[in-house]
């Protein structure tokens, strides 16, 4: 399955989530790419949109390779084998730096708008695709802290092992295309341009005005 772009993926996910239309739902998008999909889902479901800002911690010798993820409130998910193999002091400092960056980005994107509490609600967590799923696991931990009624993970594409692990911690996983032949997330999109900070700010502004 190939998606035209993130808007197309968001619309297809919204169709798969229509059973939640009219329910007490909050859509939580993972910036930056997930915000485009989250905005479409929130529009179709007529639900509020918020963010869960999670930062990847890359390996010191290969920054693109994520070995952990940290959320705004400090919840951390680790690839224990990889983390055990690197300098502990470096890792702790990097986690703190990435947590600070997550908080900075929330302020940038939300422009002082208060977070929408998930307490007692159906929380739909959205990203534009998952590989290891580390960032989504950290997002689930953060949202679970607010005691939602249900956590639903919604993504266009993911490998089966990630989906299986997510089902152990989320109440429901909606993944449109689950494939073992998984490379880069962008390979499943005809257009996969980088989402800018300005686009995220505008999408969040429009969602608040809706």
C-alpha positions in Angstrom: 0.0 0.0 0.0 1.3 3.4 -1.0 -0.3 6.6 0.4 -0.3 9.8 -1.8 0.8 11.9 1.1 0.2 12.4 4.8 -3.3 14.0 4.2 -4.3 10.9 2.2 -3.0 8.7 5.0 -4.9 10.7 7.6 -8.1 10.5 5.7 -7.8 6.7 5.3 -7.1 6.4 9.0 -10.1 8.6 9.8 -12.3 6.2 7.8 -11.0 3.3 9.9 -11.7 5.2 13.1 -15.3 6.3 12.3 -16.7 4.1 15.1 -15.3 6.7 17.5 -17.1 9.7 15.9 -19.4 11.3 18.4 -17.6 9.7 21.3 -15.5 11.6 23.9 -12.3 11.5 21.9 -9.0 13.5 22.0 -6.6 13.1 19.1 -3.0 13.3 20.2 -0.5 13.7 17.3 3.3 13.0 17.5 5.1 16.0 15.8 6.0 16.7 13.3 4.7 14.3 10.7 1.9 12.9 12.8 0.3 16.3 13.1 -0.8 16.4 9.5 -2.6 13.0 9.9 -3.9 14.0 13.4 -5.5 17.2 12.0 -7.4 15.2 9.4 -8.6 12.6 11.9 -9.7 15.3 14.4 -11.5 17.1 11.6 -13.4 14.0 10.5 -14.2 12.8 14.0 -15.0 16.4 15.1 -12.7 15.9 18.0 -10.1 18.2 19.7 -6.4 17.9 18.6 -3.4 18.0 21.0 0.2 16.9 20.9 2.4 14.4 22.6 5.9 15.6 22.0 8.4 12.7 22.1 12.1 12.9 21.3 14.2 10.1 20.0 17.6 9.5 21.6 20.0 8.4 18.9 23.1 6.2 19.2 26.2 8.4 19.8 27.9 6.8 16.8 24.8 6.8 14.6 22.3 9.5 15.6 19.6 8.3 13.2 19.5 5.0 15.0 17.1 5.4 17.9 18.1 3.6 21.1 15.6 5.4 23.4 12.7 7.9 23.4 11.8 10.4 26.0 8.5 12.3 26.5 7.9 15.8 27.8 7.3 14.6 31.3 10.4 12.4 31.4 8.9 9.0 30.6 11.6 7.1 28.8 11.5 3.9 26.7 14.9 2.3 26.1 16.4 -0.4 23.9 18.1 -1.9 27.0 20.8 -3.8 25.1 21.9 -0.7 23.2 21.7 1.6 26.2 23.8 -0.8 28.3 26.6 -0.7 25.7 27.1 3.1 25.8 28.5 5.6 28.2 25.9 6.1 31.0 26.8 9.7 31.8 26.4 10.6 28.1 23.1 8.8 27.9 21.6 10.5 31.0 22.7 14.0 29.7 21.2 13.3 26.2 17.9 12.2 27.8 17.7 15.4 29.7 18.6 17.5 26.6 15.9 15.7 24.6 13.3 16.2 27.3 14.1 19.9 27.4 13.7 20.0 23.6 10.4 18.2 23.8 9.1 20.9 26.3 10.5 23.7 24.1 8.7 22.3 21.1 5.4 22.1 22.9 5.7 25.7 23.8 6.6 26.6 20.2 3.8 24.6 18.6 1.0 25.3 21.1 1.8 29.0 21.8 1.0 28.7 25.5 -2.3 26.8 24.8 -3.0 24.4 27.8 -2.8 20.7 27.1 -6.1 18.8 26.7 -6.4 16.3 29.6 -7.0 12.7 28.5 -8.7 11.7 31.8 -11.7 9.6 31.2 -11.5 10.1 27.4 -10.6 7.9 24.4 -7.1 9.0 23.5 -6.2 8.4 19.8 -2.4 8.6 19.4 -1.3 9.2 15.8 1.9 9.2 13.8 2.8 8.9 10.1 4.3 5.5 10.5 6.3 3.4 13.0 9.5 1.4 12.7 10.8 0.3 16.2 7.9 2.2 17.8 10.0 3.6 20.6 8.5 7.1 20.3 5.0 5.7 20.4 5.7 3.6 23.4 6.9 6.7 25.3 3.8 8.6 24.1 1.6 5.8 25.5 3.3 6.0 28.8 2.8 9.7 29.0 -0.9 9.7 28.1 -1.6 6.6 30.3 -0.4 8.7 33.3 -3.6 10.9 32.8 -5.9 7.8 33.1 -7.8 7.8 29.8 -10.7 5.5 29.3 -9.0 3.9 26.3 -5.8 4.4 24.3 -6.0 3.8 20.6 -2.8 3.8 18.4 -3.5 4.8 14.8 -0.8 4.6 12.1 -0.8 4.1 8.4 2.1 1.6 8.3 4.2 -0.5 10.7 6.1 -3.8 10.8 4.2 -6.7 12.5 6.6 -7.1 15.5 6.0 -3.4 16.4 2.2 -3.8 16.1 2.3 -7.0 18.3 4.3 -5.2 21.0 2.0 -2.1 20.9 -1.0 -4.3 21.4 0.5 -5.3 24.8 0.4 -1.7 26.1 -2.4 0.0 24.0 -6.1 -0.9 24.2 -6.3 -1.0 20.4 -4.0 -0.6 17.4 -5.3 0.5 14.1 -2.6 0.0 11.4 -3.7 0.2 7.8 -0.7 -1.7 6.3 1.3 -4.1 8.3 4.3 -5.5 6.4 7.5 -7.5 7.2 9.1 -5.8 4.2 9.7 -2.6 6.1 12.4 0.0 5.3 12.0 3.7 5.6 8.5 5.0 6.4 8.8 7.4 3.5 8.9 4.5 1.1 5.2 4.0 1.7 4.3 7.5 0.5 4.4 9.0 -3.0 5.1 12.4 -1.3 6.8 12.6 2.0 8.1 16.1 2.4 9.5 17.2 5.7 6.9 18.9 7.9 8.1 22.3 9.1 7.6 23.9 12.5 5.5 26.6 10.8 3.2 24.0 9.4 2.7 22.4 12.8 2.0 25.7 14.4 -0.6 26.6 11.7 -2.3 23.2 11.9 -2.6 23.5 15.7 -3.9 27.1 15.3 -6.6 26.0 12.8 -7.6 23.1 15.0 -8.2 25.4 17.9 -10.3 27.7 15.8 -12.5 24.9 14.4 
